[in-house]
C-alpha cells in the first residue's frame, strides 16, 4: 500500500509539474528516425514528425509514455547552427528518404494546446535509398 501511495504521489507530481520541471524530466539522448506527419489537422497537433528509436523497439516519449512511435510538433535544428532555410534545404534534399538524427525529445508549451514534444538535434543524417527499379 505504501508503494502504491508513493507511486501515485510521484505521478501526481509529474502531472502537475511546471513546464520547466517537465522539460528537465524528459530528454534522454538517442538515435532516432524521423518521418514527416502528413495528417491534415490543426498545427501543432499535426504536421510535425513521427519519431522512432533507431536502435530500440520502444522509447520514452517527451510526455513520459513508452511507445514504439512518438509525435513531436517541432524540431529544434538551431542546436546544429542551422537557419530555417538550412532546415528546409535539408528536408528537401532528404525527399522520401529516411531522416536519421541524434538528439532528445523534450516538452514545449504550445498555448491553447498544452505541452507537446520537440526533438532537439545534436546530429542529422539522411539514409539514401536506391532508386526504385522499373
N, C-alpha and C positions, 0 to 999 in steps of 0.2 A: 504494500500500500504506500509505503514511504517512497519507493522508486517511482510509482505512478504519479504521486503528488509532485515530486521533483521534475519529472518529465513534463507534466502539464505546466508547471511554473516556467520551465525553460522555453517551452513552445509559446506560452503567452508573452514572454519577454521578447522573443523573435518577432511575433506578430505585431507588437506594439512599439518596436524599435523605431527610432527616428531614421530618416534616410541616411544620415551619416553613419549611424550604427549598423544599419542593414548592409551598407556598402562594405564596411570593414569585415562583416561576417562572411561575405562571399569572395570569390575570386581566386581559385586555385589555377595556377598557370598550367597550360596543357597545349597539345596539338589538336587542332580541330579542322573539320571540313565544313565550309560554308556553302549553302545553297540558297539562292535568291527565293524569297517568298512571293509567289505570283498571285496570291489571293487578292480579290478585288473587294476591299473594305476600307474603312477609315484608318488613316495613318495616325498614330504609330502602332495600332493593333495588327496591321497587315503591312506588307511591303518591306519588311526588314529581311532578316536572314534566318534560315534554319541551321542549327549548329549540331554537328555530330562529332563525337570524340573519335579521333583518328586511330587511337591505339587501345580503346576500351569499348565494351558493349554499352555500358551505362556511364552517365556523368551526372554531376551535380549542377543543376541549372542555377541561374542567378537568383531565383526566388527560393532556393533551398531544396526543391524537389529533385528526386533522382529519376532520370528518364534516358531513353536512347537518343531522343532528339529534343533540343531546346529551341525556343524562339528568342531572338534578340531584335529589338526595334531599330538598333543603330550599331554602327561600327566606328570606334574611335581610332582612326588611322593617323591622327596628328602625332601620336606617340612615335610614329616612324619618321616624322619630319615631313610628311606628305601634306600637300594642299588638297582642297576639294577637287581641283582639276586632276591632280595626280591619281586620286582615288577613282574618279570617273574613267580616266585613261586605263587604269589597271583593270577595272571591271570590263571595259570594252575589249581589252586585249584578251581577257580570260574567255569571253564569249560563253559557249556552252560547256567549257572545261571546268574542272573541279578546282575550287579555291581552297588551298590548304594554308592555315595560319597557326601561329603560335601566339597565345595570348590568354586572357582571362575574362570571364563573364562577371560583371558587377551589375548593380541596380542603379537606375537613374529615375528621378521623379519626372513624370510627364503630367503636368497639371491637367486635371479633368479625366485622366486615365489611370492614375496611380503610378506605382513603380514597375518598370519593365526592364528587361535585360539589355545590356550593352556589352559588346565584345571589344575589349581594349587590346589592340595588336602590339606584339613585340617583333614579329616577323610575318612575312606573307610570301607565298609561292603560288604558282599555277601548275596543276597537273595536266600537261598537254596530252590530249587523246589523239590517236592516229585518225586520219580521215576515214569516213565510212566507205566501205567497198561497194561499188555499184552492183 
